[in-house]
Amino acid sequence: MRAFDDYFRNGLIHEGRIKSGGQFSYSYTFLYFENGFLIINPRILQQEVTDYFERYLMQLVQHEGAYQIFYNKFFRQFNTEIQEL
C-alpha cells in the first residue's frame, strides 16, 4: 500500500517520524483511513512484522538457495566489519 510506505515506512526509516499526519491508534483495525489520514494499530503492525520475519527465517532454514542469497548480501554489506573482529 503506497500510503503505508509514504507515511510510515519511509518516514520512520529515513526521517525518524511518521509523515503526512499518519497516526498510531489501538482503537482501529490494522489500516484505517479517516479524514485523509492513515491510522495504523501498532499492536497488529508488530504482529504482522513478527509473523513475516518468522516466515522469512523459516525460508532461510528450509531453502538453501534463499540462505545463499541472504549470506551473499550480508557478507557483501558487512564484510569490512566482520574482518575487523
NUMARBA-145432 format. One record per residue: residue number from 1; residue in three letters; chain; x, y, z of N, C-alpha, C, CB in turn. Coordinates in steps of 0.05 Angstrom, whole numbers, plus 5000, padded with zeros to 4 digits. Glycine has a CB too. Layout:
BEGIN
<drense num="NUM" residuo="Ala" cadena="A" n_c1="X" n_c2="Y" n_c3="Z" ca_c1="X" ca_c2="Y" ca_c3="Z" c_c1="X" c_c2="Y" c_c3="Z" cb_c1="X" cb_c2="Y" cb_c3="Z"/>
...
//
This chain:
BEGIN
<drense num="1" residuo="Met" cadena="A" n_c1="5017" n_c2="4976" n_c3="5000" ca_c1="5000" ca_c2="5000" ca_c3="5000" c_c1="5018" c_c2="5025" c_c3="5000" cb_c1="4981" cb_c2="5000" cb_c3="5025"/>
<drense num="2" residuo="Arg" cadena="A" n_c1="5014" n_c2="5041" n_c3="4981" ca_c1="5031" ca_c2="5065" ca_c3="4977" c_c1="5030" c_c2="5084" c_c3="5001" cb_c1="5023" cb_c2="5080" cb_c3="4951"/>
<drense num="3" residuo="Ala" cadena="A" n_c1="5006" n_c2="5088" n_c3="5012" ca_c1="5004" ca_c2="5107" ca_c3="5035" c_c1="5020" c_c2="5097" c_c3="5059" cb_c1="4974" cb_c2="5110" cb_c3="5043"/>
<drense num="4" residuo="Phe" cadena="A" n_c1="5020" n_c2="5070" n_c3="5063" ca_c1="5035" ca_c2="5059" ca_c3="5086" c_c1="5065" c_c2="5065" c_c3="5081" cb_c1="5030" cb_c2="5029" cb_c3="5088"/>
<drense num="5" residuo="Asp" cadena="A" n_c1="5075" n_c2="5059" n_c3="5057" ca_c1="5103" ca_c2="5065" ca_c3="5051" c_c1="5110" c_c2="5094" c_c3="5054" cb_c1="5110" cb_c2="5056" cb_c3="5022"/>
<drense num="6" residuo="Asp" cadena="A" n_c1="5093" n_c2="5111" n_c3="5043" ca_c1="5099" ca_c2="5140" ca_c3="5045" c_c1="5097" c_c2="5151" c_c3="5073" cb_c1="5079" cb_c2="5155" cb_c3="5027"/>
<drense num="7" residuo="Tyr" cadena="A" n_c1="5076" n_c2="5145" n_c3="5088" ca_c1="5072" ca_c2="5157" ca_c3="5114" c_c1="5089" c_c2="5143" c_c3="5136" cb_c1="5043" cb_c2="5155" cb_c3="5122"/>
<drense num="8" residuo="Phe" cadena="A" n_c1="5090" n_c2="5117" n_c3="5136" ca_c1="5102" ca_c2="5103" ca_c3="5159" c_c1="5129" c_c2="5092" c_c3="5152" cb_c1="5084" cb_c2="5080" cb_c3="5167"/>
<drense num="9" residuo="Arg" cadena="A" n_c1="5131" n_c2="5074" n_c3="5134" ca_c1="5157" ca_c2="5061" ca_c3="5129" c_c1="5179" c_c2="5081" c_c3="5121" cb_c1="5154" cb_c2="5040" cb_c3="5106"/>
<drense num="10" residuo="Asn" cadena="A" n_c1="5175" n_c2="5096" n_c3="5100" ca_c1="5195" ca_c2="5115" ca_c3="5091" c_c1="5200" c_c2="5136" c_c3="5112" cb_c1="5187" cb_c2="5128" cb_c3="5065"/>
<drense num="11" residuo="Gly" cadena="A" n_c1="5179" n_c2="5146" n_c3="5125" ca_c1="5182" ca_c2="5166" ca_c3="5145" c_c1="5198" c_c2="5157" c_c3="5169" cb_c1="5155" cb_c2="5176" cb_c3="5154"/>
<drense num="12" residuo="Leu" cadena="A" n_c1="5191" n_c2="5133" n_c3="5179" ca_c1="5204" ca_c2="5123" ca_c3="5203" c_c1="5233" c_c2="5114" c_c3="5197" cb_c1="5189" cb_c2="5100" cb_c3="5215"/>
<drense num="13" residuo="Ile" cadena="A" n_c1="5237" n_c2="5101" n_c3="5174" ca_c1="5264" ca_c2="5091" ca_c3="5168" c_c1="5282" c_c2="5114" c_c3="5160" cb_c1="5262" cb_c2="5071" cb_c3="5146"/>
<drense num="14" residuo="His" cadena="A" n_c1="5273" n_c2="5132" n_c3="5143" ca_c1="5291" ca_c2="5153" ca_c3="5132" c_c1="5291" c_c2="5179" c_c3="5148" cb_c1="5283" cb_c2="5158" cb_c3="5104"/>
<drense num="15" residuo="Glu" cadena="A" n_c1="5269" n_c2="5185" n_c3="5161" ca_c1="5267" ca_c2="5211" ca_c3="5175" c_c1="5262" c_c2="5209" c_c3="5205" cb_c1="5246" cb_c2="5227" cb_c3="5162"/>
<drense num="16" residuo="Gly" cadena="A" n_c1="5256" n_c2="5184" n_c3="5215" ca_c1="5251" ca_c2="5181" ca_c3="5243" c_c1="5224" c_c2="5193" c_c3="5252" cb_c1="5273" cb_c2="5192" cb_c3="5259"/>
<drense num="17" residuo="Arg" cadena="A" n_c1="5205" n_c2="5195" n_c3="5234" ca_c1="5179" ca_c2="5206" ca_c3="5241" c_c1="5158" c_c2="5194" c_c3="5222" cb_c1="5180" cb_c2="5237" cb_c3="5239"/>
<drense num="18" residuo="Ile" cadena="A" n_c1="5133" n_c2="5196" n_c3="5231" ca_c1="5110" ca_c2="5189" ca_c3="5215" c_c1="5103" c_c2="5214" c_c3="5199" cb_c1="5086" cb_c2="5178" cb_c3="5232"/>
<drense num="19" residuo="Lys" cadena="A" n_c1="5099" n_c2="5211" n_c3="5173" ca_c1="5095" ca_c2="5235" ca_c3="5156" c_c1="5065" c_c2="5238" c_c3="5150" cb_c1="5111" cb_c2="5232" cb_c3="5130"/>
<drense num="20" residuo="Ser" cadena="A" n_c1="5058" n_c2="5262" n_c3="5140" ca_c1="5032" ca_c2="5268" ca_c3="5128" c_c1="5009" c_c2="5263" c_c3="5147" cb_c1="5029" cb_c2="5253" cb_c3="5103"/>
<drense num="21" residuo="Gly" cadena="A" n_c1="5013" n_c2="5266" n_c3="5172" ca_c1="4991" ca_c2="5262" ca_c3="5191" c_c1="4984" c_c2="5234" c_c3="5197" cb_c1="4967" cb_c2="5276" cb_c3="5181"/>
<drense num="22" residuo="Gly" cadena="A" n_c1="5001" n_c2="5215" n_c3="5190" ca_c1="4996" ca_c2="5187" ca_c3="5197" c_c1="4997" c_c2="5184" c_c3="5227" cb_c1="5018" cb_c2="5168" cb_c3="5184"/>
<drense num="23" residuo="Gln" cadena="A" n_c1="4982" n_c2="5164" n_c3="5237" ca_c1="4979" ca_c2="5162" ca_c3="5266" c_c1="4979" c_c2="5132" c_c3="5274" cb_c1="4953" cb_c2="5175" cb_c3="5276"/>
<drense num="24" residuo="Phe" cadena="A" n_c1="4986" n_c2="5127" n_c3="5299" ca_c1="4982" ca_c2="5101" ca_c3="5311" c_c1="4958" c_c2="5103" c_c3="5330" cb_c1="5008" cb_c2="5092" cb_c3="5327"/>
<drense num="25" residuo="Ser" cadena="A" n_c1="4942" n_c2="5082" n_c3="5331" ca_c1="4919" ca_c2="5081" ca_c3="5349" c_c1="4912" c_c2="5052" c_c3="5354" cb_c1="4895" cb_c2="5098" cb_c3="5338"/>
<drense num="26" residuo="Tyr" cadena="A" n_c1="4907" n_c2="5046" n_c3="5379" ca_c1="4897" ca_c2="5019" ca_c3="5386" c_c1="4867" c_c2="5016" c_c3="5381" cb_c1="4904" cb_c2="5013" cb_c3="5415"/>
<drense num="27" residuo="Ser" cadena="A" n_c1="4854" n_c2="5037" n_c3="5374" ca_c1="4824" ca_c2="5037" ca_c3="5371" c_c1="4815" c_c2="5027" c_c3="5344" cb_c1="4814" cb_c2="5064" cb_c3="5376"/>
<drense num="28" residuo="Tyr" cadena="A" n_c1="4832" n_c2="5023" n_c3="5325" ca_c1="4824" ca_c2="5016" ca_c3="5298" c_c1="4836" c_c2="4989" c_c3="5290" cb_c1="4833" cb_c2="5037" cb_c3="5278"/>
<drense num="29" residuo="Thr" cadena="A" n_c1="4825" n_c2="4979" n_c3="5267" ca_c1="4836" ca_c2="4955" ca_c3="5255" c_c1="4864" c_c2="4962" c_c3="5244" cb_c1="4818" cb_c2="4944" cb_c3="5233"/>
<drense num="30" residuo="Phe" cadena="A" n_c1="4877" n_c2="4944" n_c3="5231" ca_c1="4905" ca_c2="4948" ca_c3="5223" c_c1="4909" c_c2="4974" c_c3="5207" cb_c1="4914" cb_c2="4924" cb_c3="5207"/>
<drense num="31" residuo="Leu" cadena="A" n_c1="4895" n_c2="4977" n_c3="5185" ca_c1="4897" ca_c2="5001" ca_c3="5169" c_c1="4870" c_c2="5015" c_c3="5168" cb_c1="4908" cb_c2="4995" cb_c3="5141"/>
<drense num="32" residuo="Tyr" cadena="A" n_c1="4869" n_c2="5040" n_c3="5172" ca_c1="4843" ca_c2="5055" ca_c3="5172" c_c1="4848" c_c2="5083" c_c3="5162" cb_c1="4830" cb_c2="5055" cb_c3="5201"/>
<drense num="33" residuo="Phe" cadena="A" n_c1="4832" n_c2="5092" n_c3="5144" ca_c1="4833" ca_c2="5120" ca_c3="5134" c_c1="4811" c_c2="5136" c_c3="5147" cb_c1="4831" cb_c2="5121" cb_c3="5104"/>
<drense num="34" residuo="Glu" cadena="A" n_c1="4818" n_c2="5159" n_c3="5158" ca_c1="4798" ca_c2="5177" ca_c3="5170" c_c1="4806" c_c2="5205" c_c3="5162" cb_c1="4795" cb_c2="5173" cb_c3="5201"/>
<drense num="35" residuo="Asn" cadena="A" n_c1="4788" n_c2="5219" n_c3="5149" ca_c1="4793" ca_c2="5247" ca_c3="5141" c_c1="4819" c_c2="5250" c_c3="5126" cb_c1="4792" cb_c2="5265" cb_c3="5165"/>
<drense num="36" residuo="Gly" cadena="A" n_c1="4826" n_c2="5231" n_c3="5109" ca_c1="4850" ca_c2="5232" ca_c3="5094" c_c1="4876" c_c2="5224" c_c3="5108" cb_c1="4854" cb_c2="5260" cb_c3="5084"/>
<drense num="37" residuo="Phe" cadena="A" n_c1="4874" n_c2="5216" n_c3="5133" ca_c1="4897" ca_c2="5207" ca_c3="5149" c_c1="4897" c_c2="5177" c_c3="5151" cb_c1="4897" cb_c2="5221" cb_c3="5176"/>
<drense num="38" residuo="Leu" cadena="A" n_c1="4921" n_c2="5165" n_c3="5149" ca_c1="4924" ca_c2="5136" ca_c3="5153" c_c1="4930" c_c2="5131" c_c3="5182" cb_c1="4947" cb_c2="5125" cb_c3="5135"/>
<drense num="39" residuo="Ile" cadena="A" n_c1="4914" n_c2="5113" n_c3="5194" ca_c1="4917" ca_c2="5106" ca_c3="5222" c_c1="4923" c_c2="5076" c_c3="5223" cb_c1="4891" cb_c2="5113" cb_c3="5238"/>
<drense num="40" residuo="Ile" cadena="A" n_c1="4943" n_c2="5068" n_c3="5238" ca_c1="4951" ca_c2="5040" ca_c3="5240" c_c1="4951" c_c2="5032" c_c3="5269" cb_c1="4979" cb_c2="5036" cb_c3="5228"/>
<drense num="41" residuo="Asn" cadena="A" n_c1="4941" n_c2="5008" n_c3="5274" ca_c1="4942" ca_c2="4996" ca_c3="5300" c_c1="4970" c_c2="4985" c_c3="5305" cb_c1="4919" cb_c2="4974" cb_c3="5304"/>
<drense num="42" residuo="Pro" cadena="A" n_c1="4986" n_c2="4995" n_c3="5324" ca_c1="5013" ca_c2="4986" ca_c3="5327" c_c1="5015" c_c2="4958" c_c3="5337" cb_c1="5028" cb_c2="5005" cb_c3="5346"/>
<drense num="43" residuo="Arg" cadena="A" n_c1="4996" n_c2="4948" n_c3="5352" ca_c1="4997" ca_c2="4921" ca_c3="5361" c_c1="4995" c_c2="4901" c_c3="5338" cb_c1="4973" cb_c2="4915" cb_c3="5381"/>
<drense num="44" residuo="Ile" cadena="A" n_c1="4977" n_c2="4907" n_c3="5319" ca_c1="4974" ca_c2="4890" ca_c3="5296" c_c1="4998" c_c2="4892" c_c3="5277" cb_c1="4948" cb_c2="4897" cb_c3="5280"/>
<drense num="45" residuo="Leu" cadena="A" n_c1="5008" n_c2="4916" n_c3="5274" ca_c1="5032" ca_c2="4921" ca_c3="5258" c_c1="5055" c_c2="4904" c_c3="5269" cb_c1="5040" cb_c2="4951" cb_c3="5257"/>
<drense num="46" residuo="Gln" cadena="A" n_c1="5059" n_c2="4905" n_c3="5295" ca_c1="5081" ca_c2="4889" ca_c3="5307" c_c1="5077" c_c2="4860" c_c3="5302" cb_c1="5082" cb_c2="4895" cb_c3="5338"/>
<drense num="47" residuo="Gln" cadena="A" n_c1="5053" n_c2="4850" n_c3="5305" ca_c1="5047" ca_c2="4821" ca_c3="5300" c_c1="5052" c_c2="4814" c_c3="5271" cb_c1="5019" cb_c2="4814" cb_c3="5308"/>
<drense num="48" residuo="Glu" cadena="A" n_c1="5044" n_c2="4831" n_c3="5252" ca_c1="5049" ca_c2="4826" ca_c3="5224" c_c1="5079" c_c2="4825" c_c3="5218" cb_c1="5036" cb_c2="4848" cb_c3="5207"/>
<drense num="49" residuo="Val" cadena="A" n_c1="5094" n_c2="4843" n_c3="5229" ca_c1="5123" ca_c2="4844" ca_c3="5225" c_c1="5136" c_c2="4819" c_c3="5236" cb_c1="5136" cb_c2="4869" cb_c3="5237"/>
<drense num="50" residuo="Thr" cadena="A" n_c1="5128" n_c2="4811" n_c3="5260" ca_c1="5138" ca_c2="4787" ca_c3="5273" c_c1="5132" c_c2="4762" c_c3="5256" cb_c1="5126" cb_c2="4784" cb_c3="5301"/>
<drense num="51" residuo="Asp" cadena="A" n_c1="5107" n_c2="4760" n_c3="5247" ca_c1="5099" ca_c2="4737" ca_c3="5231" c_c1="5116" c_c2="4736" c_c3="5205" cb_c1="5070" cb_c2="4738" cb_c3="5224"/>
<drense num="52" residuo="Tyr" cadena="A" n_c1="5119" n_c2="4759" n_c3="5192" ca_c1="5135" ca_c2="4760" ca_c3="5167" c_c1="5163" c_c2="4751" c_c3="5172" cb_c1="5134" cb_c2="4788" cb_c3="5155"/>
<drense num="53" residuo="Phe" cadena="A" n_c1="5175" n_c2="4761" n_c3="5194" ca_c1="5203" ca_c2="4755" ca_c3="5200" c_c1="5206" c_c2="4725" c_c3="5206" cb_c1="5213" cb_c2="4771" cb_c3="5224"/>
<drense num="54" residuo="Glu" cadena="A" n_c1="5187" n_c2="4713" n_c3="5220" ca_c1="5188" ca_c2="4684" ca_c3="5226" c_c1="5186" c_c2="4668" c_c3="5201" cb_c1="5166" cb_c2="4677" cb_c3="5246"/>
<drense num="55" residuo="Arg" cadena="A" n_c1="5169" n_c2="4676" n_c3="5182" ca_c1="5166" ca_c2="4662" ca_c3="5156" c_c1="5192" c_c2="4665" c_c3="5141" cb_c1="5143" cb_c2="4673" cb_c3="5140"/>
<drense num="56" residuo="Tyr" cadena="A" n_c1="5204" n_c2="4688" n_c3="5141" ca_c1="5230" ca_c2="4692" ca_c3="5127" c_c1="5252" c_c2="4675" c_c3="5139" cb_c1="5238" cb_c2="4722" cb_c3="5129"/>
<drense num="57" residuo="Leu" cadena="A" n_c1="5254" n_c2="4673" n_c3="5165" ca_c1="5274" ca_c2="4656" ca_c3="5177" c_c1="5270" c_c2="4627" c_c3="5170" cb_c1="5274" cb_c2="4660" cb_c3="5208"/>
<drense num="58" residuo="Met" cadena="A" n_c1="5244" n_c2="4618" n_c3="5170" ca_c1="5238" ca_c2="4591" ca_c3="5162" c_c1="5246" c_c2="4585" c_c3="5133" cb_c1="5208" cb_c2="4585" cb_c3="5166"/>
<drense num="59" residuo="Gln" cadena="A" n_c1="5242" n_c2="4605" n_c3="5116" ca_c1="5251" ca_c2="4602" ca_c3="5088" c_c1="5281" c_c2="4599" c_c3="5086" cb_c1="5241" cb_c2="4626" cb_c3="5071"/>
<drense num="60" residuo="Leu" cadena="A" n_c1="5296" n_c2="4614" n_c3="5102" ca_c1="5325" ca_c2="4612" ca_c3="5102" c_c1="5334" c_c2="4584" c_c3="5111" cb_c1="5337" cb_c2="4633" cb_c3="5120"/>
<drense num="61" residuo="Val" cadena="A" n_c1="5320" n_c2="4573" n_c3="5130" ca_c1="5327" ca_c2="4547" ca_c3="5141" c_c1="5320" c_c2="4525" c_c3="5121" cb_c1="5314" cb_c2="4542" cb_c3="5168"/>
<drense num="62" residuo="Gln" cadena="A" n_c1="5297" n_c2="4527" n_c3="5108" ca_c1="5287" ca_c2="4506" ca_c3="5091" c_c1="5297" c_c2="4506" c_c3="5062" cb_c1="5257" cb_c2="4507" cb_c3="5091"/>
<drense num="63" residuo="His" cadena="A" n_c1="5307" n_c2="4529" n_c3="5052" ca_c1="5315" ca_c2="4531" ca_c3="5024" c_c1="5343" c_c2="4541" c_c3="5022" cb_c1="5295" cb_c2="4550" cb_c3="5009"/>
<drense num="64" residuo="Glu" cadena="A" n_c1="5361" n_c2="4524" n_c3="5013" ca_c1="5389" ca_c2="4531" ca_c3="5011" c_c1="5394" c_c2="4555" c_c3="4994" cb_c1="5405" cb_c2="4507" cb_c3="5000"/>
<drense num="65" residuo="Gly" cadena="A" n_c1="5379" n_c2="4557" n_c3="4972" ca_c1="5382" ca_c2="4580" ca_c3="4954" c_c1="5376" c_c2="4606" c_c3="4967" cb_c1="5365" cb_c2="4576" cb_c3="4929"/>
<drense num="66" residuo="Ala" cadena="A" n_c1="5354" n_c2="4607" n_c3="4983" ca_c1="5347" ca_c2="4631" ca_c3="4998" c_c1="5368" c_c2="4638" c_c3="5018" cb_c1="5320" cb_c2="4628" cb_c3="5012"/>
<drense num="67" residuo="Tyr" cadena="A" n_c1="5379" n_c2="4618" n_c3="5032" ca_c1="5401" ca_c2="4624" ca_c3="5051" c_c1="5425" c_c2="4635" c_c3="5037" cb_c1="5408" cb_c2="4598" cb_c3="5066"/>
<drense num="68" residuo="Gln" cadena="A" n_c1="5432" n_c2="4623" n_c3="5014" ca_c1="5456" ca_c2="4632" ca_c3="5000" c_c1="5453" c_c2="4661" c_c3="4990" cb_c1="5461" cb_c2="4613" cb_c3="4976"/>
<drense num="69" residuo="Ile" cadena="A" n_c1="5430" n_c2="4668" n_c3="4981" ca_c1="5425" ca_c2="4696" ca_c3="4973" c_c1="5428" c_c2="4715" c_c3="4997" cb_c1="5397" cb_c2="4699" cb_c3="4961"/>
<drense num="70" residuo="Phe" cadena="A" n_c1="5416" n_c2="4707" n_c3="5020" ca_c1="5419" ca_c2="4723" ca_c3="5044" c_c1="5448" c_c2="4726" c_c3="5052" cb_c1="5402" cb_c2="4710" cb_c3="5067"/>
<drense num="71" residuo="Tyr" cadena="A" n_c1="5462" n_c2="4703" n_c3="5052" ca_c1="5490" ca_c2="4703" ca_c3="5061" c_c1="5507" c_c2="4721" c_c3="5043" cb_c1="5501" cb_c2="4674" cb_c3="5060"/>
<drense num="72" residuo="Asn" cadena="A" n_c1="5503" n_c2="4719" n_c3="5017" ca_c1="5519" ca_c2="4736" ca_c3="4998" c_c1="5513" c_c2="4765" c_c3="5002" cb_c1="5512" cb_c2="4728" cb_c3="4969"/>
<drense num="73" residuo="Lys" cadena="A" n_c1="5488" n_c2="4773" n_c3="5006" ca_c1="5482" ca_c2="4801" ca_c3="5011" c_c1="5493" c_c2="4811" c_c3="5038" cb_c1="5451" cb_c2="4806" cb_c3="5011"/>
<drense num="74" residuo="Phe" cadena="A" n_c1="5490" n_c2="4794" n_c3="5058" ca_c1="5500" ca_c2="4801" ca_c3="5084" c_c1="5531" c_c2="4804" c_c3="5084" cb_c1="5492" cb_c2="4780" cb_c3="5105"/>
<drense num="75" residuo="Phe" cadena="A" n_c1="5544" n_c2="4785" n_c3="5072" ca_c1="5573" ca_c2="4786" ca_c3="5070" c_c1="5583" c_c2="4810" c_c3="5055" cb_c1="5584" cb_c2="4761" cb_c3="5057"/>
<drense num="76" residuo="Arg" cadena="A" n_c1="5570" n_c2="4816" n_c3="5032" ca_c1="5577" ca_c2="4839" ca_c3="5016" c_c1="5574" c_c2="4865" c_c3="5032" cb_c1="5561" cb_c2="4840" cb_c3="4990"/>
<drense num="77" residuo="Gln" cadena="A" n_c1="5553" n_c2="4867" n_c3="5047" ca_c1="5547" ca_c2="4892" ca_c3="5062" c_c1="5565" c_c2="4895" c_c3="5087" cb_c1="5518" cb_c2="4893" cb_c3="5070"/>
<drense num="78" residuo="Phe" cadena="A" n_c1="5570" n_c2="4873" n_c3="5100" ca_c1="5584" ca_c2="4875" ca_c3="5126" c_c1="5612" c_c2="4863" c_c3="5127" cb_c1="5567" cb_c2="4863" cb_c3="5148"/>
<drense num="79" residuo="Asn" cadena="A" n_c1="5623" n_c2="4857" n_c3="5104" ca_c1="5649" ca_c2="4844" ca_c3="5103" c_c1="5671" c_c2="4859" c_c3="5118" cb_c1="5658" cb_c2="4840" cb_c3="5074"/>
<drense num="80" residuo="Thr" cadena="A" n_c1="5672" n_c2="4885" n_c3="5114" ca_c1="5692" ca_c2="4902" ca_c3="5127" c_c1="5690" c_c2="4900" c_c3="5157" cb_c1="5689" cb_c2="4931" cb_c3="5118"/>
<drense num="81" residuo="Glu" cadena="A" n_c1="5665" n_c2="4902" n_c3="5168" ca_c1="5661" ca_c2="4900" ca_c3="5197" c_c1="5668" c_c2="4872" c_c3="5207" cb_c1="5633" cb_c2="4907" cb_c3="5204"/>
<drense num="82" residuo="Ile" cadena="A" n_c1="5662" n_c2="4852" n_c3="5192" ca_c1="5669" ca_c2="4824" ca_c3="5200" c_c1="5699" c_c2="4820" c_c3="5202" cb_c1="5656" cb_c2="4804" cb_c3="5181"/>
<drense num="83" residuo="Gln" cadena="A" n_c1="5713" n_c2="4831" n_c3="5182" ca_c1="5742" ca_c2="4828" ca_c3="5181" c_c1="5756" c_c2="4842" c_c3="5205" cb_c1="5753" cb_c2="4840" cb_c3="5155"/>
<drense num="84" residuo="Glu" cadena="A" n_c1="5743" n_c2="4863" n_c3="5215" ca_c1="5755" ca_c2="4878" ca_c3="5238" c_c1="5752" c_c2="4863" c_c3="5264" cb_c1="5742" cb_c2="4905" cb_c3="5240"/>
<drense num="85" residuo="Leu" cadena="A" n_c1="5735" n_c2="4843" n_c3="5266" ca_c1="5731" ca_c2="4829" ca_c3="5291" c_c1="5754" c_c2="4811" c_c3="5296" cb_c1="5705" cb_c2="4812" cb_c3="5290"/>
//
